Every structure is written in structure tokens, then in C-alpha cells.
């Protein structure tokens, strides 16, 4: 079962809710104080029946109008005090609970940024979004109302029972008769409602995912006329959620009816017995009035038990869903990563910055500086975390050395592992075996923050954020200024940014969809080069550009690549020509390494890929398509077609 639809953990409601304590602890004094105020307010309400008893047995029986007015004044003051105290309680919890919700949301967001890419590959974004919004809203509401009133109503019922027994213990026992059946009903309700509540919240996450995908993919939906099928899919999920919510409503209706009916029957029985005793002279009218008033004052605390338990169950489920994400282990540096980086001194990648002067501070690696900028893959293997044990790895026995200042092109058929290999360099995925070193330092022993300062990436699918053009580009280098921004835009041939309505301050909108694909790709490339990285990883960065723009970008990129060590995923000969050498990746292994011309002469598979023949990338390589042909034969046959 997928993690986002995990079965409820084997924890009680209380155990689940106790996990909130680290967030509640800083505001516990305010919460306990608010609960105490609410208990005092409820207790003030229970004093009202005692005043009524005094009025009926005293001023009313004695026909004393002054005493009746005095009693009315007492009742008015008690009502005002009760209302004021409940208002103070609400004021006391509003600000701290808003802070608790904000802290939990901030922690969740920060944690999600630090989780491995494999986690985000598995989890739908709508499920994460519902945890950060709907679930946290439920938790804030629980802390503000159900948590307090479970305590307050419990205390009110106990105090009320003591008052009832003190007034007339036989009638008190009559009112207590439904207690055991109600406890059994509440336990059964809690068990059933927890399952339905979890199902409903998961379905809300599924619905959120569909809405988010439909909004982001609106061009595809409209372009293919799929609005009707999307609407049907949305309706299907909505119907499932509706059915689940109706199930919750039926459970709530059942417990609410039981919590109302049984106490009402006991109050009716007590009224009949009390009236008989008053008629016999064994009970004063004032005592009966006070008894029944106290019983009626306890109706809401008893009737609300089901409602409060339901909210508590939903909150316990929300807590489980919140911590399902929070419990996932973050990307972890090696325990001695920081110390090892420091211990390497001037021989390591970090220690050389001081020795290299200002150029080292800028993070540039010159081709002539043989001690800086080397990238080495040693016996690297990779399989995805959810792969079956013993399955064939995506990458197997990758041995590759990229010299300082060298640009290495990665070429291979679709599915050969090119993008996966480049993702291992900034540790978006962790190598299953082997190691990758930068300037002799194993990246697994390097702090991630430092690694991602040294390595800059540009992906084939450019992602832009709802921010300005300048902000999107400068995400690639903390502290970079206007000069670096202008340089990066010039390299990426993104001068169009200056012609936008507000220049580089123009907001590009969600996903940058207000721009063309080529414009987004150029901005992503500018983001990759703005920080003058020592190592550059480019995953087919020119695929969305027209021929003329591609030529201009390539000319500018040559200057950048001369100052850095780069690995470039390439599908076209024009991109390959940017590289000093080419590595041919075939079925997860390095099949050949050499210059473009060398591989054309010696590798039939490479020649086939570069020939651009229809279906080349899906053919599995020239050796499979033409096992007896040399590279020259493949090119010659291509020329005769």
C-alpha cells in the first residue's frame, strides 16, 4: 500500500495526540490557564441552580419581592461572569495556537525541502499539500476547542454529579444510570470513526492532487479537449469523498442521538420520581427545581461528547498524517563530513580556496589548474530505493574520469541512465555502490550545502517559480548581484528578459508558463551559470531552443565551459560538439569514451545515435539493430537512404 494511503498506526487517540506535545509545550501555560478559566466559567453556570433553589424555597415561598429581585440580580451577575470568562478563554488561546500552527507548517515545509528526491517521486503533491493545510487547520481547531472542552466538560460533569448527589442521592443515581451504556457506545464510535476519518482525509489529498494537476496541466487538457474526462475523474473522487463523509455523518448522528436520548430518559424518570416525593412532602420544591436545573445544565457537556470525540479522532488522524511525512529521514551527511572537509586543508576542494585567492573565492576552475575541478566515478552503481531486491541496477560499474576544466558529453539511447547518472553528482539520488569524488573528496563525505555550492545543475525540464525573472536566476548563487545577473542572462542568450514589461523584475507566474519553453530553458541555464560553479551538470539544456538561438547559446557556453568542469547530457551533434570528450552510456554502463570523431569511427551504436535515424533512441543501439556492421557501414547506409 502506498505511504500516502497507509493504514492507521497501532496507536490510541491519546498516544497520537501526545506527539503534538513538543509544539504545545512552549504555550502550555496559556492553554492550561485558558482551561482553568473555562472550568471556572462552567462552575459559575452550575451555581445558578443553587441560587434558584434559594429563591424558590426562600423569597418565592415567603412571597418576598425584594428577595426575588436580589436573586435575579445574582443570576444576572453569574451569567455575565460566565460569558466574560469564556471570552477571556478564547482570547488566551487564539494567539499561541496560531503560533503552534505556523510552527508546524514551517517545520513541515522545511522538512520537505530536505527529503530525498525519491520521497517526492513517490508522494503525490496533493497529499503533501493537504497535510500542510487541511490537517494543520484541524489540529489548530482541536487545540482551541475540543482539547479544552474535553477537559472542561469532564470537570463540569464531575462537579455536577457531586452537586446532584448532595442535593438528593437517590435521584442522582437515577441520572447516573445511562453512564455505562454511554461509555460503551463512545468506545465503539471511536473505533469506527477513526477508520472513516482516515479514509476521508486521504481522499481529500487525492482530490487536491487532481485539482493541482488540472490547474498545472490546463494547456494539455484544453489542447486535447480532455476537460470532460478530467471532470468525470474529479466527480468520481468527489463522490467517493461524499460517500465517506456521509458515513461519518451517520456515525455522528448515531452517537449524538444516543447521547441525547439516554440522558433525556433519565431526566424524565428523575422528574417523575421527584414530583412524587414533593407531593409526599419528602422533597422541597426548591430542591427539585435546583436538581432539574443542574441536570439540564449538564445536557450540553454530555451531548457534546460524541462531537468532541469525533473532532479528537480527526485530529489524531491529522497528527498521524503530519508525522508520516515528518518521520521520513532527511538527506543525511556523513557524520564526519564537516570534519573531513576541514581536515583536508589546502589539498582538498575546500581548503584550496584561500590558496587560490580571489579566483578561488569565486568558485571558478581554470582548465590549466590541474589540481582543481576533477570529477571521478569509481565503480558507481545505482538502483532506486523501491526496486525489487536482486533487480538489475539502473547504472552498473560506472568508471569515468573527467579532467579539470574538461567538458564531458553523455550520449545514450532513451532509458540508458544518462539523467540518473547526472542526478548522482549533486546527490539528488545516492549511489548504491561505488563513489563519486570531486577533487579527490568523496561527495558522500561532503556537507550537502558545500557540495551544492560547488555543483550547479540545469535540467531538461526547466522549473521556474512564482517570482521575478531576476529572483529565479539568482537562486543559482546566494549573494550574487546585478552584474552576475546580467552576465548569466547574456551567456544564456536571455536578453528578452530586459524587454519584458518590468524588465528582470517581471513576475513570470506559476511554473513560468507565461514564457515560452525556450525562454524558460534559457532562464534555467542562466540560473546554472550565474554562480560561476566549479562543476556544471547540464541535462540536455538546449532541447527547446531554435537552431539560431542554440548556436548563440553554444558560442557563449564555450566561454563558461572553459572555466569549469562540466558533464552535459546530449542528444544532438551540435551539443556534443561543445564537449572535449564523449562517454557513450548503454544499458546503464559506459560502453565507450573518446572524442566525437573517435566514437564515430569506432562505435556503431554511437554512429547510429548521431545519425538521427528514425527510432534510433529506441532501437537499443546499433549493435542490436546491425550486429555485423561497423560504424562506417552504419554511416554509409545512412547516407544512401
N, C-alpha and C positions, 0 to 999 in steps of 0.2 A: 504494500500500500504506500503511495507517495507520502512524503513527510507532511505536505500541507493538508493531507486528509488523514492524519494519524489518529489512531484510536485514543480515547481519553486515557491518560495515565492512571495507574492504580493509586490514586491519592484521594483522600477525602476532601470535601469542600474546604474545611478549615486548613488542612495541610497545603492546599493550593494557594489559598489567600494569604497564608503566612509568608509566602515568598515575596509579598509586597513590603514586608517589614523594613528592609533597607531603605526604601523610598519614603516610607511613612515615618520612620524614626526621627528625622530632623524636625517634623511638625507634630510629634506625638503629644506635646504639652497642650498645643492648641486644640487638638482633636479630643483629648481626654477632658480638657476644660469645657469644650462645647458639649460633650456627652453629659458631663455633670450638670451643666446649666439646663440641658433638656430634661434630665431626671428631676431636677427641682421644679421645672415648669409643669411636668406631668404630675408631680406630687401636689402642686398647688391645685391642679384640677381635681384631685381626689379629696381635697379639703372641702370642696363645695358641698358634697353630700352631707358632711358633718355639720356645716352651717345650716343646711336645710332641716336636718334633724332638730337642731336647737330652735329654729324658727317655728317648726310645726308643734313641737312639744312645749315650747315656751310662749312667745308672743302670740302665735295664732291661737293656741289653746286658751290663753288668758285674755284674748281679744285686746291685745296691746298694740295699737297702730305704730307707736313710736318704736317699739321693738322690731316690728316688721320692716319699717324703713331702715333701721340700723342694720338688720340682716341683709336687706337689699344692697346697702352700701358695701357691706363685706363681700357680697357676691360680685359686685361690680369691680371692686379693687382686685379680687382674686383673678377675675377674667382678664383685666388689664395687665396684671403681673405675668400671667401665663403667656399672653400674646407677646409682651415685651421680651420675656426670656427666650421664647422661640426665635424671635427676631435677632437677638444677640447671638444665639447659637449659629444661625445662618451666616451672620457677619463674621463670626470667628473662623468658620471653615472655608469660606469662599476663596480667599487669597492663598492660604497654604495648599489647598487641594489643586488649585490652578497651577501652582508651582510643582507639585508632585507630577501632574500630568505632563507638564512641559519637560521636566527632568527625564521622565521615562521615554518620552518621544525623542528627546535629544540623544539619550543613550542608545535607543534602538537605531536611529539614523546613523550615529557614529559607528555602531557595531556592524551594520550592514555594509558600510564602506570598507570595513576591514576583513570581511569574509571572503573566502576564496571564490574565484570565478566559477568553479564547479558548483558551488551552492546556488549562485544566481542562475546557472544553466538549468537547475532542477526546479527551482521555485518560481511559479508564476508571479509576476509583479503585482497583480491584483490582490493576491493573498497577503503579500507584504504590506501593501497599501492599506488593506482593511485592518491589519494588526496595528498600524501606526495611527489610524483614525478611529474607526468604529470601536475597536476593542478598548483603546485607551479612554475613549469617551465613556464607555460602560464602567470602566474602573473608577474614573473620577466620580461618576454618579453614585457608584456603590459606596465609596468612601464618604461622600457628602450626605447620603440619606440612609440606605439600608444598614450599613455598618453601625451608624449611630443609633438608629431606631430599633435594631435588633437588641441592642443593649438597653435602650431606654424603655422599649415596650416590655422587655423581660423584667426589668426592675419595677415598672408600673404594675404589671400583673402580680408580682410577688407582694408588693406593698398593698395592692388592692385586696388580695386574698387574705392577708393578715387583718385588714380593716373589716372585711366581711365576717371572718371567724370571730373577731372581737365583738362585733355587733350581735350576731346570732349564729352560733356554730353549726346548728342543725341545718339552717337554710344555706350556710356556706358550703356544707358538704354536698347539698343538692346541686349547687352551682359547679362544684368540682367534679361531678360525675362524668362529664364528657372529656375530661383531661386525657385519660388513657387512649380512648378511640382516636382523639385528635392527634396524639403523638404518633400512633401507628400510621395514620393517613399521611402525616407530614413526611415520615420516613419513606413510604412508598412513593410519594410525589417527588421527593428529592432524587431518588434513584432514576425514575423515568425521565424527569425533566432535564437532568444533566446530559443524557444522550441526545435528546431533541435539541437542546441549546447548542451543543457542539456541532450538530449537523447544520443547524441554521446559520451559525457563524461561518462555517466553511463554505456554505452555499453563497453567502454574501461575498466572500472572497472570490469565488468563481464568477459571480455576476460582475464584480468590479473588474476582473480581468477582461471579460468580454467587452465591457464598455470602454476600457482603456485601449484595447486593441482596435476597436472600431473607430475610435477617435484618431488614433495614430495612423491607421490604415484607411482613412476615409477616401483617399485618392484611388486606392485599389478597389474599394467597394463600389465607388461611383464609376470608375473606369470599366469594370466588368459587369456592372449592373447587378451586384450581389446584395443590394440593400434588403431585398425580400428574404433571402436565405439567412442573412445576419439577424433580421428582425425575428424570424422564426426561431433561431438559436437562442436569442435573448428571451423570447417569450417562453421557450421550453424551460430555461433556467429559472425564469421568474415564477412559472407555475410550480416548479419543484420547491422553490423557497416559500411560495404561498401555502403549499400543502404542509410544509414543515411548520410554518407559523400558525396555521390553523390547528395543528396538533398541539403546539404549545398553548394556544388559547383554550383548547378543550381541557387540558390538564389544569390550567389556571382556573377555569370555570368550575371544575370538579372540586378542587380544594377550597375555592372561595365559597362554594355552596355549603360544603361540609363545615367550614369554619364559621359560617353564619347560622346554619340550621341547628346544629347541636347546642351552641350556647343559647340560642333563642328558646329552644325547648326547655333547657334547664332554667332560664329566667322565668318562663311561663309557669313551670312547676313551682318554683320558689314563690312566685306571686300568689298562686292559689293557696299554697300552704301558709304563707304569711298572712293573707287575708283572713283565713280561718282562725289563725292564732290571735289576730287583732280582734275579731268578733268574739272570741272566747275570753278576751281580756288578758291573754298571756304575752302580748306584744304591743308596744305602743305604736301609734300611727307614725310618729316621727321616726322611729327605728325602721319601720318598714319602708318609709319614703327614702331614708338615707341608704338602706340596704339596696333597694332597687336602683337608686341613682348611682351608687357605686358600681353595681353590676352593669348598668348601661354605659358608664364611663370606661369600663373595661372591654366593651364591644369592639371598638376600633383596634386596640392592641391585639386582641385575639383574631379578629377577622383579617388583619393585615399580615398575619404570619405567613400565609401562602404567598402573598405578593412579595414580601421581603425575602422569603426563601428562593423564589424564582429569580429575583434580581441577584441574589447571592450566588446561585448556580451559574447564571450567565456571566457573572464577574469572575467566578472560579475558572470557567471555561476560557474567558478572555485572558486571564492570567496564564493559563497553560499555553495558549496560543502565543502570547507575548514571549514567554520564556522558551518556547520551542525554537524561536529564532535566536534569542539571546544565548541559549545554551550551546549553539553551534560554535565550535572552536574557531577563533580568528586565525588569520595568517600569522604564523609564529616565526620569529627569527630564531636562529640557533642561540642557545643560552649564552654562549661566549662570543656572539657575533660582534658586539661592540668592542669587547676587549681585544679580540683578534684583530679587528680593523685598526685599533690604536697601536697594537704591538708590532704591526708590520712596518711602522716607521716610514722612512723615505723609500724603502724598497717596494712597498705596496702601492696600491692605487690611491689610497687616501693620503699617505704620508708624503707623496711627491708633490702635493700642491704647493707647499711652502717653497720647495726647491725649484719649482718651475716659475716662480714669480707671478706676475700678473696674468700670463697666459694660462698658468695652472689654475688660478682663481676663476678664470672664465670657463674652465672645463673643456678646453679645446685640445685635441690630439693631433699634432702635426705628423705628416707622413714620415718625416725624417727623424722623429723622436722614437727610436726603436724600442724604448723601454715603456712606452705608454700606448694603450689602445689595442692590445692584443686580446682576441676573443677565441677561446678554445673549447670545443666539445669533446669530451673524453668518454667513450662508451655509453652515451646517453640513450636511455630507453624511456618510453612513456606509454602508459595506458590509463584510461580515465578511471576515476575512483569507483564508479559504479559498474565497471566492466566485470564480466564473469571471471572467476579465478582460472588461470591457465589459458585465457584467451590470447589471441595474437596481439602483441602490442601495436599501438599506432606508429610508434617510432622504435627502431631496433638498432642497437650498436652504431650510433651516430658518432663518428670520429671526424672532426673538422677543425682546421686551424685557420683563423682569419688574421692576417698580419696587421700590425699597427698601421692605420691610415688606409687600409685596403677596403675596397668595396666588393662584397661577395654577393652574386645573384643566386637565388634559389629558384630552380626550374623543376617542374614535375607535372605529371598529369593530375587532374582533379582527384582529390582524395588521397594524394600521396603523402600528406602530412606537412606541407610547407607552412601553413598558418600555425599549426600546432607547434612546430619547431620554433618559430619566431616568438610565440607566446611564452616559451620557457625562459627566454632571456630576461625579461623583466619580472619573471616569476609570477605571471598570471596563472600558470599551472606549475606544479612541482614535478621535476623529473622523477620517474620511478626508480631509475638506476643511473649510475654514472654521475658525471658532474660537468658543470659549465664554469669556466674561470674567465675573469676579466683582469688582465694584467697579473695573472698568477693567483688571484684571490678567488676562492670558490664562492659563487654567488649565494650558496646556501648558508655560508658563514658571514654574510654581509648584511648589515641592517637594511631592511627594505627601503627605508627612507633614503639612505645613501645610494642604494642600487638604482632607484628610480630618479635620482639626480643625475647619475652617470648615463643612464639609458633613456633615450627618448623614442617614442613609437608613433606611427601613423598607420591606421587601419584602412582596409579596403572600403569598409562601410563607415564613412565619416559621421561622427556623432557631435552635434552642436547642442548647446544648452540655451535656455531662455534667458539670454543675456546679450550684451552688445557684442559687435564683431571684435572689438579690441579685447574685451574681457575673455572671450572664447580663445583668442590666440594666446594671450598672456597667461592662460592656465598652464602653458607648457614651461614656464620659467618663473618661479617665485622671485619677485623683486625686479623683474625686467621693466624697462621704461619705454618711452615713446620711440627712442632711437632703435631699440631692438625690435619693436613692433613694426616700424617702417621697413627695417631690413628684412624681417621674416616675410612680410607681405610682398616685398619686391622679389625675393627668391621664389616664392610660390606663385608668382605672376598673378597676385590677388589685388592688383591696383584698383579693381572695381569697387573695393571697399571704400575708397576715398570719394567715389562718385555716388554713394548711397545718400539718401535724404539727409542724414545726420552724420555722414562720414563713418569713421570707425566707432562712433557712439550709437550707431543704428542698432536697434534691437532686432535680432534675427528670428525671434519667435520659437515656439516649441519645436525641437528637433531640427531647427534651421530650415523648415520646409518652405519658408518664404524665398529661399535661394534655390538656384538650380543645383543639380547633382555635381556638376563640375566646380561650381563656386564653393559648395560645401567641402569638396575634396581639397581644393586649394587652401581653404582656411585651416583644414585639419593638417595639411602639410606644413603650413606656416607655424602652427602650434608646435609641431615636432621639432622644427629647426630654430625656434626663437631663442632657446636657451643655450645654443652652441654646444650641443651634447658631445661627450666623448665617444659614445656609442649610439648609433642610429639604427633603428629597426623599422623598415618600411614594407608594409604588406600591400603590394600592387597599388601604390599611391596615385598612379596616373590613369587608372582604368576609365574614369568618367570624363577625361579631357579630350577635346578635339585635337586633330593632328597638329594644327599650328600652335595652339596653346601648349600642347605636350612638348613640342620642340623647344619653345621658350623656357618652360619649366625645367626641362632636362639640361639646357645650357646653364641656367642659374644653379641647378643642383650640383653640377660638376664642381663648382667652386666650394660648395658646402661639403661634398663628399671628399674633397681633397684634404679637408681639415678634420675628418672624423673617420672612425672605423664603422663600416655600415654593412648590414645584411639586408638585401632587397628581394622580396618575392616578385618574380617577373613572369609575365605570360607572353610578352611581345618582344620581338628582337630589338626594337628601339629602346626598351627599358633595359634589356640585357646589356646593350652597348654602354650603359653607364658604369658597368662593373669591370673590375680588373680581372676577376676570375668568376667562373660559374660552377655551382655544385648542382648536379643532377640528382634529384630525390625520386626514388622509385620504390613504391610499396613500403614506405617507411624506412628506407635505407639509402645511404649515399652510394649511388651507382657509379658516379664518375665526377672528377674535379679537374678543371682546366680552363683555359681561355675559351672564348666563344668559338674561335676558329678551330682550336684543337678538338673540341667536342663535336663540332660539325663533321670533322674528318673521321673521328674515331668512335662516335656513339650514334648508332642508328636510331635509338629512342630519342635522343636529343635532336637529331636532324628531323625526325618526324614531327616532334613538338614544334620546332621552329618553322616547319614547312607551312603550318597553318591549315593542314588538310582537314576536311570536314570530319568531325568525330575524333580528332587526334587526341583530345584530352580525355576522352572516354575509352580510347582503344586499349589502354593499359600498356602503351609503349610500343615502339616499332619492333622490338624483339618478339612481341606476341603477335603483332599484325603481319610482320615479314621476317620470320625467324632466320631465313637464309640470306637476307640482303644486308649489305654493308651500308654505312652512312651515305657513301657516294651514290650507291644504287637507289636509295630512297630519294635523294635529291634529284637524281636524274629522272626517275619515274615521275616525280612531282612536276618536273619541267615539261614532260611530254603530254601532260593532261590539259 
